[in-house]
Amino acid sequence: MMLWLANLLYALAAVLMMYAVLFLLIHLPVFPLRKIDVNGQLSHVNRDQVKLIVQQEMKGNFFTLDIKQIRNAFEKLPWVRNVNVRRRWPDRLEVVLEEHQALARWGGIGLVNTYGEVFQAASDKDMPEFIGPTPESAKDIAEQYDYFKTTLGSLKLTPVQVVLSPRRSWEVRLKGGLNLELGREEVRQRLAKFAGVYERTVAKLPQTVNYVDLRYPNGFAVRYPELAARKATSTNRQGAKNG
């Protein structure tokens, strides 16, 4: 028993000594980080932002540097979507940044990327606007927008706003002021039918149309701006008379 206890103590002492030596080696200034590579297709992240993070967060040597802390610091930049940080022996740190690719504006308070994710950043780029009940619905809108843009683009029509209501009803506003009411069901089929007859129907009307209701099973209804104005005036007069 004494022999076994002695061997155990010797083994424990050896492990502690190895740990102490390793700890000293790691924390000695002989493993400094000499180079930091920041890669990625960067259009919005600038050199000053990267330099500030390096100055504030790069603490420690090759072994003791907190990778998670570095990643979190880069992820706080408005245009950064994803960060990958790796150590490269013997003295290099590699940071790969993926930026958000802005697709649309989100209700005037943010942006939507090509993955349908809402993020907070500023841009003066001309983009369509998405409006939905929750930020999570931006993904559904982004997927439909791609189809709307392609289908309407063949007619030289440009969607500038896509609205998804809380009841999952779709509406598309086009450049020039035309609004398309698509409803909740068979949205793509309805738009495809409209695109197929647009050139020989709406496009040939003598007056400008500002609203098209595509929710009818065998056709669609249109509305002229002046008729809508007359209806509103008539309603106001009737209300005043009743009052």
PyMOL commands that set and color helices and strands:
alter all, ss='L'
color gray80, all
select helices_A, chain A and resi 2-27+47-57+67-75+135-153+187-200+202-204+225-242
alter helices_A, ss='H'
color red, helices_A
select strands_A, chain A and resi 35-39+80-88+92-99+102-106+110-113+118-119+129-131+159-164+170-174+179-183+211-213+221-223
alter strands_A, ss='S'
color yellow, strands_A
deselect
rebuild
show_as cartoon
